[in-house]
Structure formats: C-alpha cells, structure tokens
C-alpha cells in the first residue's frame, strides 16, 4: 500500500470527505474550525493543513501552525525578567512551526484512522510533512510537536526524532465527570466541608450578577466589550505568542454554531465578564475568557466561571472538561487534576540546537504550585 501526503493552504482545497474521516473525530480538525483559523487567526499566524492517503483514500489529517515573532510583542509586563526572556526569545527564535494547535491545550494536531495505518508509519509521515513544509513553504527557526501524554512518547523513539528535545512544562488540568454526578448538587456534595463552604461563599458574592448565554447576534453586539475584557486577562500574562483578532468570537460562533458556547456576566446591563467553551464530542474544552479586573476581585468572577463551566458539563452529561495549563492551583480547587503533557522541540540551527535544553528552560522556568484536593 502506498502512503502519501498533500499540503493544503486553504480549507477550499480539502478533500470532500475530510469531515467524515477526520473532522467528526475531533472538532479542532474539522473544516468548520479550520475556517475560523483561515478567517480570524492571529495576525502573526499562518496555517497549513495536511492530508494523508493510503493509495488514494484519505486516512488522516494534520494541522501545522507557523508563528512569526519578528513584529509580535510576546511579553507584556514591564519587568526585568520578562525583558531578559524577550531578548533571548528574539535572539534565538524569530519564528516557529508547530504540529498542533498553539491556541489550545492537548493533542489537537492530527488524526489517523489506525485501522488503515500503523502508528509508526503515521509518525514518519508527520515528520516528512514537517520537513517538506520547512523546505518548500516556510522555514522556521524552531519546530515543535506539542501536547502528548506520556504513553504516546514511545512513538518518537525512532532515529529521525533524535535531534528533538523532549520537554514538559505545566500540566493540562482535566476534570473527569463522575457518572453519579447527575446534577451540580451531587458534585458539590462530594466536596469536603471546607470547599463546600468556599463554593457557597463564591456563589453568594455573585448575587446581583446576571449570567446569560450569548447567541450569534448578542456576540456581535458585545464583541468590542468582549475584546477589552479578553485583553485584560491576556495582557496580564508575562508571555503571549499571539493575540486574538477583533472578530474571533463572532467567527467561532458563526462556524461552530452550537459546538461553541459563550456565556456573559452582566451587572446593570453592562458586560463585566465572559467565558467560552468548545464542545468536542464527549469533551468540553475551555477556551478564552475575559473579565473586569476590579470587579473580579470583589465578585470572584473567575472562580464562579470555573464552577459554572463545571455545572454546564455535569448538566449536559459530558465526560471531561479540559481546563488547560494555566491557573493550575485554583483549577485544582474545583476538582481538576493535572495530566502531564510533553512536547518535542528542535532548533534548525544545529549549533543552537545543542543548547536547546538550557535555552528552553531559561525561557520557561518551572512554575511551583500546590495541588488542592477538594473532594472528601
């Protein structure tokens, strides 16, 4: 059987059976989501879609993202440490090619029908595609394969991956929804006395705030306010590889429809916070959010958002909520647990690649945090 691949620069070029073979397995690899990337991706991002074929039959697909940092301000905070990191990033990393999705946490980079191809061959095809992208389309200073759980790493043991450095930074926080949680009250009853009191206190602080699910027209109406609230959170991070475009949330709703949820928090008819969710079969992926920083402190908006996301997942009987790799400790207080994830990184300059481990950890120092255990 002959295995081949083809690189597509536009959703319009994808095979007609793309969604049937790939998109239905993972919404992050669907035509609808790829249209979002095409229409409202961050300004410093370029996307490539790869299709994999056995003879002439589509058996897999992948997403590659090229990110340029030449004009992009990666660090926001005016701190000495961040200034040093910014200097190092610009010195060694002007751009990066990622197998995967830099806007999400988790393995959302590829899918193969494993009844049609062995994993070893699939990994070889992914490596060949990465090499072709580097030689024919965009040569980047860095190549990253991102977000694999530990059991999957054995698939990178071949000699072709020997120059890659394996790294693990912050874990993915995941809440597995127990079958016996038929309602939010069942979940709350599993809390220890301390955390149940904390939940009640947080809910009480939100009194007077109205929470509403926003439809497409409401998102359009509040898009500018959402952008400001999103920037409040994004600019507080010491490191950002991209910023969302002005109409990103509107575009997400237009394309993903009921698989994209937006919930707004209103005080006297003024939007003071929002969060977004992506429904991906039996999983929920938490997406971007925003809030008024001053009201957040008073009303504990972020903690309430985490509880509300959890309630949505339980009420609709999803299996997991994927909370991502930020704010680890507070996410552990609502029951999310850390799942270690790994990536592979390689610099195309062989001399620099020799020191990639030291460079990587100088730019990504380990974050110390305490895992909380809220359940009895």
Secondary structure, DSSP 8 states (H G I E B T S, - for coil): --EEEEEESSGGGS-TTHIIIIITT-GGGSHHHHHHHHHH--TTEEEEEEEEEETTEEEEEEEEEEEE-SS-----S--HHHHHHHHHHHHH-SEEEEES-TTSSSS-SEEE-TTTS-HHHHHHHHHHHHHHIIIII---SEEEEEEEEGGGGGGG-SGGGTT-EEE--S-EEEEE--TT--SHHHHHHTB-HHHHHHHHHHHHHTTT-EEEE--HHHHHHHHHHHHHHHHHHHTTSS--S----TTHHHHHHHHHGGGEEEEEEEETTEEEEEEEEEEETTEEEEEEEEE-HHHHHHHTHHHHHHHHHHHHHHHTT-SEEEEESSSHHHHHTTT-EEE-EEEEEEESSHHHHTTHHHHHHHHS----------B-
